[in-house]
Amino acid sequence: MAGRTFLDTSVFIYAVDQSVPDKQKRAQEILLSTAGITISTQVLNEFYSAVTRRLKPAMPPPLAATAVETMARYLCVPTDAELVVRAIRSGQRWHLSHWDALVVEAARQAGCTRLFSEDLATGASYGGVTIENPFANG
């Protein structure tokens, strides 16, 4: 699965967030043009929670559920006990928050070489996964 790209939750949130049109356009471009998109069950959960509670206006739960069903068609890494244990170790080794370490470990498990995220340092590499912030200016 070399060459796969893991997308963090923010890409999916921005794709539906009309309050940030530049980021919305960029997120939609990513979803249309990126081959080998990979996510995790964590991304599905975070997306549903964010768009039904924090997004203004909030997305109606039935529409958010349909969006999650669509997202689940991508390669989706389950967040199981083994992933959690690896994330704890990785978080300690690389000084990452637990939630960021879960995303990194899911990307590693799926064989991703890139991880699109706003939450991690662009250019950092964790076990063969390189971080890119697709929303950074310049």
GUFI-117800 format. One record per atom (N, C-alpha, C, O): x, y, z. Coordinates in steps of 0.05 Angstrom, whole numbers, padded with zeros to 5 digits, always signed. Example, Ala and Ser with C-alpha at 12.3 -4.5 7.8 and 13.67 -1.06 7.14 Angstrom:
<sites>
+00264-00114+00156;+00246-00090+00156;+00264-00066+00156;+00285-00066+00169;+00257-00045+00142;+00273-00021+00143;+00258+00001+00157;+00268+00023+00161;
</sites>
This chain:
<sites>
+00016-00024+00000;+00000+00000+00000;+00017+00025+00000;+00008+00046+00008;+00041+00023-00009;+00059+00047-00009;+00046+00069-00025;+00033+00065-00045;+00051+00093-00016;+00040+00117-00029;+00013+00125-00020;+00001+00145-00030;+00001+00111+00000;-00025+00119+00010;-00022+00145+00026;-00001+00151+00037;-00044+00160+00028;-00044+00185+00043;-00066+00184+00064;-00089+00179+00058;-00058+00188+00089;-00077+00189+00111;-00088+00217+00114;-00072+00236+00115;-00114+00220+00116;-00126+00246+00120;-00137+00249+00148;-00153+00232+00157;-00127+00269+00162;-00137+00275+00189;-00165+00287+00187;-00174+00295+00166;-00179+00288+00209;-00206+00297+00210;-00211+00325+00199;-00231+00329+00186;-00192+00343+00202;-00196+00370+00193;-00202+00372+00164;-00217+00390+00155;-00190+00355+00148;-00196+00356+00119;-00225+00352+00113;-00237+00366+00097;-00237+00333+00127;-00266+00327+00122;-00284+00349+00134;-00304+00355+00122;-00276+00360+00157;-00292+00381+00169;-00291+00406+00150;-00312+00417+00144;-00267+00413+00141;-00265+00437+00123;-00281+00432+00097;-00291+00452+00086;-00283+00408+00088;-00297+00402+00063;-00326+00410+00065;-00339+00415+00044;-00337+00411+00089;-00366+00418+00092;-00370+00444+00107;-00393+00453+00111;-00348+00457+00115;-00350+00482+00131;-00351+00506+00113;-00330+00514+00103;-00374+00518+00110;-00377+00541+00092;-00366+00567+00104;-00364+00587+00090;-00359+00566+00130;-00349+00591+00143;-00320+00597+00135;-00310+00619+00141;-00306+00578+00123;-00278+00582+00115;-00275+00573+00086;-00265+00552+00080;-00285+00590+00067;-00287+00582+00039;-00260+00574+00026;-00260+00555+00010;-00238+00586+00034;-00212+00578+00022;-00205+00550+00031;-00196+00534+00014;-00208+00545+00056;-00202+00518+00066;-00222+00497+00056;-00215+00474+00051;-00247+00505+00053;-00267+00487+00042;-00260+00479+00014;-00261+00455+00007;-00252+00498-00002;-00244+00492-00030;-00220+00474-00031;-00220+00455-00046;-00200+00480-00014;-00176+00463-00014;-00182+00435-00004;-00172+00416-00016;-00199+00432+00016;-00206+00406+00026;-00221+00390+00005;-00216+00366+00001;-00239+00403-00010;-00253+00389-00031;-00235+00381-00053;-00238+00359-00065;-00215+00397-00060;-00195+00390-00080;-00179+00365-00071;-00174+00348-00087;-00172+00365-00046;-00157+00342-00035;-00173+00316-00038;-00163+00296-00047;-00199+00317-00031;-00216+00294-00032;-00220+00284-00061;-00223+00260-00066;-00220+00303-00080;-00224+00295-00108;-00198+00286-00121;-00199+00270-00140;-00175+00295-00112;-00150+00290-00127;-00130+00271-00114;-00111+00264-00126;-00135+00264-00089;-00115+00247-00075;-00122+00218-00078;-00144+00208-00072;-00102+00203-00088;-00105+00174-00091;-00097+00160-00065;-00080+00170-00050;-00109+00138-00060;-00102+00122-00036;-00109+00134-00010;-00094+00132+00010;-00132+00148-00008;-00140+00160+00017;-00146+00139+00038;-00158+00119+00033;-00135+00145+00062;-00138+00127+00084;-00147+00143+00108;-00138+00166+00112;-00164+00131+00125;-00173+00144+00149;-00174+00123+00172;-00165+00101+00167;-00184+00131+00195;-00188+00112+00216;-00215+00116+00229;-00229+00135+00223;-00223+00097+00246;-00248+00100+00260;-00248+00125+00277;-00269+00137+00282;-00224+00133+00287;-00222+00158+00302;-00231+00182+00286;-00245+00199+00295;-00223+00183+00260;-00230+00204+00242;-00261+00205+00239;-00273+00226+00239;-00273+00182+00235;-00302+00181+00232;-00316+00192+00257;-00334+00208+00255;-00307+00184+00281;-00319+00193+00306;-00315+00223+00310;-00334+00237+00317;-00291+00233+00305;-00285+00261+00309;-00301+00278+00289;-00312+00299+00297;-00303+00269+00265;-00319+00284+00245;-00348+00286+00254;-00359+00309+00254;-00361+00264+00260;-00389+00265+00268;-00393+00284+00292;-00411+00300+00292;-00376+00281+00312;-00379+00298+00336;-00375+00328+00329;-00391+00345+00338;-00355+00334+00313;-00349+00362+00306;-00371+00375+00289;-00379+00397+00295;-00380+00361+00269;-00400+00374+00251;-00428+00375+00263;-00444+00392+00254;-00434+00358+00282;-00460+00360+00295;-00461+00377+00320;-00482+00384+00330;-00437+00384+00330;-00436+00400+00355;-00421+00426+00353;-00430+00446+00364;-00398+00426+00339;-00382+00451+00338;-00386+00467+00313;-00382+00492+00314;-00393+00455+00291;-00396+00469+00266;-00420+00488+00268;-00441+00481+00279;-00417+00512+00258;-00439+00532+00259;-00446+00540+00230;-00429+00552+00216;-00470+00535+00221;-00490+00519+00235;-00483+00490+00235;-00469+00480+00218;-00493+00476+00256;-00488+00448+00259;-00501+00432+00236;-00522+00440+00226;-00488+00411+00229;-00499+00393+00208;-00520+00375+00222;-00515+00364+00243;-00543+00372+00209;-00564+00354+00221;-00552+00326+00224;-00539+00316+00206;-00558+00313+00247;-00547+00286+00251;-00552+00266+00229;-00534+00251+00222;-00576+00265+00216;-00579+00246+00195;-00560+00251+00171;-00550+00233+00158;-00556+00277+00165;-00538+00284+00143;-00509+00277+00151;-00493+00267+00134;-00502+00282+00176;-00475+00275+00185;-00471+00245+00184;-00449+00235+00177;-00491+00230+00191;-00489+00200+00190;-00485+00191+00162;-00469+00172+00157;-00498+00203+00143;-00494+00196+00115;-00466+00203+00106;-00453+00187+00091;-00455+00225+00115;-00428+00233+00108;-00408+00213+00120;-00389+00205+00106;-00413+00204+00144;-00395+00183+00157;-00397+00157+00141;-00376+00144+00136;-00420+00149+00132;-00423+00125+00116;-00407+00127+00090;-00394+00108+00081;-00407+00151+00078;-00392+00156+00054;-00362+00155+00060;-00347+00142+00045;-00353+00168+00081;-00325+00168+00089;-00315+00139+00095;-00292+00133+00089;-00332+00123+00106;-00325+00096+00114;-00318+00078+00089;-00308+00056+00093;-00323+00088+00065;-00316+00073+00041;-00286+00074+00035;-00276+00058+00021;-00273+00094+00047;-00244+00095+00044;-00231+00073+00060;-00245+00061+00077;-00206+00066+00055;-00193+00047+00072;-00194+00059+00100;-00184+00081+00105;-00205+00044+00119;-00209+00054+00146;-00196+00035+00166;-00204+00012+00169;-00177+00046+00181;-00162+00030+00201;-00178+00030+00227;-00185+00052+00237;-00185+00007+00237;-00199+00006+00263;-00182+00013+00286;-00158+00007+00287;-00193+00027+00305;-00179+00034+00330;-00183+00012+00350;-00203+00012+00365;-00165-00008+00349;-00167-00030+00367;-00147-00028+00390;-00131-00009+00391;-00146-00048+00408;-00129-00047+00431;-00099-00045+00423;-00084-00031+00435;-00091-00060+00403;-00063-00060+00394;-00055-00032+00384;-00033-00023+00390;-00073-00019+00369;-00067+00007+00359;-00064+00027+00382;-00046+00044+00382;-00081+00025+00402;-00079+00042+00425;-00053+00039+00440;-00040+00058+00447;-00044+00014+00444;-00019+00009+00458;+00004+00020+00442;+00022+00032+00453;+00004+00016+00416;+00026+00027+00399;+00026+00057+00400;+00047+00070+00400;+00002+00069+00400;+00000+00098+00401;+00010+00109+00428;+00023+00130+00428;+00005+00095+00449;+00016+00104+00475;+00046+00105+00474;+00059+00124+00483;+00058+00084+00463;+00088+00082+00461;+00098+00104+00443;+00118+00117+00449;+00085+00107+00420;+00094+00128+00400;+00091+00156+00412;+00108+00173+00407;+00069+00160+00426;+00065+00187+00438;+00087+00193+00457;+00097+00216+00458;+00096+00174+00473;+00118+00178+00492;+00144+00182+00477;+00159+00200+00484;+00149+00166+00457;+00174+00168+00442;+00177+00194+00427;+00198+00207+00428;+00155+00203+00414;+00156+00227+00397;+00144+00252+00410;+00142+00273+00397;+00135+00249+00435;+00123+00271+00450;+00099+00282+00435;+00096+00306+00431;+00081+00264+00428;+00056+00271+00415;+00033+00268+00434;+00034+00252+00453;+00011+00283+00430;-00013+00278+00445;-00023+00250+00439;-00017+00239+00418;-00039+00239+00456;-00049+00212+00451;-00065+00211+00425;-00063+00192+00410;-00082+00231+00420;-00099+00231+00397;-00082+00234+00371;-00089+00221+00351;-00062+00250+00372;-00044+00252+00348;-00029+00226+00344;-00025+00218+00321;-00020+00214+00366;-00005+00189+00363;-00023+00167+00352;-00014+00150+00337;-00049+00167+00359;-00068+00147+00347;-00070+00151+00317;-00070+00131+00302;-00071+00176+00308;-00072+00181+00279;-00046+00172+00265;-00047+00159+00245;-00023+00179+00277;+00002+00171+00266;+00004+00140+00264;+00012+00130+00243;-00003+00127+00285;-00001+00097+00285;-00021+00085+00266;-00015+00064+00253;-00044+00096+00263;-00063+00086+00242;-00052+00089+00215;-00054+00071+00198;-00039+00112+00210;-00026+00117+00184;-00004+00097+00179;-00001+00086+00157;+00013+00092+00199;+00035+00073+00197;+00024+00045+00191;+00034+00031+00174;+00003+00037+00206;-00008+00011+00202;-00018+00006+00174;-00016-00016+00163;-00029+00027+00162;-00040+00025+00135;-00019+00028+00113;-00025+00025+00089;+00006+00033+00121;+00027+00036+00101;+00027+00063+00088;+00038+00066+00065;+00016+00083+00100;+00015+00110+00089;+00043+00123+00090;+00058+00118+00109;+00049+00139+00069;+00075+00153+00069;+00070+00183+00076;+00089+00197+00083;+00045+00192+00074;+00039+00220+00080;+00015+00221+00099;-00003+00204+00098;+00015+00242+00116;-00008+00246+00133;-00015+00276+00131;+00002+00293+00138;-00038+00282+00121;-00047+00310+00119;-00060+00318+00145;-00081+00307+00153;-00048+00338+00159;-00058+00346+00185;-00049+00375+00191;-00028+00383+00184;-00067+00389+00205;-00059+00416+00215;-00047+00414+00242;-00035+00434+00252;-00050+00392+00256;-00043+00389+00284;-00015+00381+00289;-00005+00382+00312;+00000+00372+00269;+00027+00363+00272;+00046+00380+00255;+00037+00393+00236;+00071+00380+00262;+00090+00398+00248;+00096+00388+00219;+00104+00365+00215;+00091+00406+00200;+00096+00400+00172;+00125+00392+00169;+00143+00405+00179;+00130+00370+00154;+00157+00361+00149;+00167+00340+00169;+00186+00326+00164;+00154+00339+00192;+00162+00319+00212;+00156+00291+00201;+00138+00287+00185;+00172+00272+00209;+00169+00244+00200;+00168+00226+00224;+00184+00228+00242;+00148+00209+00225;+00144+00190+00247;+00142+00162+00235;+00122+00154+00224;+00164+00147+00238;+00164+00119+00229;+00157+00116+00199;+00143+00097+00192;+00166+00134+00182;+00161+00132+00154;+00137+00147+00144;+00131+00147+00120;+00122+00160+00162;+00099+00177+00155;+00107+00206+00157;+00115+00215+00179;+00106+00220+00135;+00114+00249+00134;+00089+00266+00136;+00069+00261+00122;+00090+00287+00153;+00067+00305+00158;+00067+00327+00137;+00088+00339+00132;+00044+00332+00126;+00040+00355+00109;+00015+00370+00118;-00006+00358+00124;+00017+00397+00119;-00006+00413+00126;-00017+00425+00099;-00005+00444+00089;-00038+00413+00089;-00048+00422+00063;-00061+00450+00063;-00068+00461+00042;-00065+00461+00087;-00078+00486+00090;-00059+00509+00097;-00067+00532+00100;-00033+00503+00099;-00013+00523+00105;-00010+00542+00081;-00011+00533+00058;-00007+00567+00087;-00003+00587+00065;+00025+00585+00055;+00044+00579+00069;+00028+00591+00029;+00054+00592+00017;+00061+00566+00005;+00083+00563-00007;
</sites>
